[in-house]
């Protein structure tokens, strides 16, 4: 819960004056440079860290995932939120008689099961939609912009007037995976509880309570706490809802038109079909700002700024100087999708540190991509083609997880001197497995890498033959260059190398 006591400041615009909800907000920032400074976050590479032991440098690389470089889209988003929060509060001052009337009408509605629109109500909610490919940075950008505002502002007295109120400036929800409105209602109550320290979830989420009743209570809570903006992420999940998307969109329209709360929707391109609906028309009637279509980065000056900014954060023994070859290779493999670019940059360093290579090269981006991006290769190939039909057919791009990659390469590092007692007796499981792979003509560095990956993912394996079997299956799969199918359940008997494996005592007849 991030809250602060209300501090009221005089407003320049007359329509904002005398409204405690607006006067308690941070100022309207005067230039983009000020916003960039507040949004920026450098991961903090420090001189001398390249001389750390590899195990420490691997941890340093993970700082890259906290890095944030503001670009033009982020300035646009900050200005949109600054406008929609303030405009949404115009006719919702808790000092107005209409505020108390609206709460009373909401209470009556909950009791009677109906709804009475307050008299002379003039909604000013001005939401917008952000649509773009997975990984371009929509959610992280919105999160950082929202964090420029306190989530909860506690009011006790406005000048000489008592005012007991916990104002929730923003509330961010994730659309449920099944797109059902009940899940969204539950998420709403939980988010309010986390922000304001209430217990609405316990009070209102009951098995026998209908969705309509839950929605009415959501409306009342939104009024009571003067929610400034409601952000709903992953809106593409509405596609999965069986007949429920229209009902949820109608409810969001209610928040905009009856209460005046701006609603901001975030989703991938799959959400376009859902948003071609009455929700867009309804928001137009109440002054929407317009949709923001967030495309991947182009290989232009903005890409240069992004790469040059992040490039100083290297933890290999030597720093590779930035050049066009690096920029081109990273763009080719990521296609301008920021999440993929940052993870490729991190994984190239993880691989180099794990293999005790002193410096990365442009080829490392291609190697890492071939090892890790197999599942999303069709989507990336569609983007490379420039074919609009193929690009339009791209669904959600599967998020890339680097945990297994990190584990595999960190497992290759030798133990620090004095940390692990000297080995006794026979070689370890990993050493025995590597030796078996060498007998199968697998190159030493590749054998060590494969065994490390298998043991990181399948920690339950205790037999050398099981480890070697999986490692050799991965080796054959890579040799076939089947990047889109990384399955490890192929039948080795058809590979042509089965006899070699039997002679190396990797497999036994009883196993097949």
Secondary structure, DSSP 8 states (H G I E B T S, - for coil): --EEE------SSGGGTT-HHHHTS------HHHHHHHH-B-----TTGGGS-HHHHHHHHGGGGG-B---HHHHHHHHHHHHHHHHHHTT--TTSHHHHHHHHHHHHHHHHS-----TT-------EEEEE-TTSSHHHHHHHHHTTS-SEEEEEEETTEEEEEEEE-EEEEE--TT--HHHHHHHHHHHHHHHH---HHHHH--TT--HHHHHHHHHHHHHHTT--EEEEE-GGGGGGSSS-HHHHHHHHHHIIIII--EEEEEE-GGGHHHHSSHHHHHHHHTT----EEE----SSHHHHHHHHHHHT---SSS-----HHHHHHHHHHHTT-HHHHHHHHHHHHHHHHHTT-SS--HHHHHHHHHHH-TTTHHHHHHHHHT-HHHHHT---------HHHHHHHHTTS---TTTS----SS--HHHHHHHHHHHTT--HHHHHHHHHHHHHH-TT---HHHHHHHHHHHHHHHHTT-TT---S---GGGSS-HHHHHHTTS--GGG-
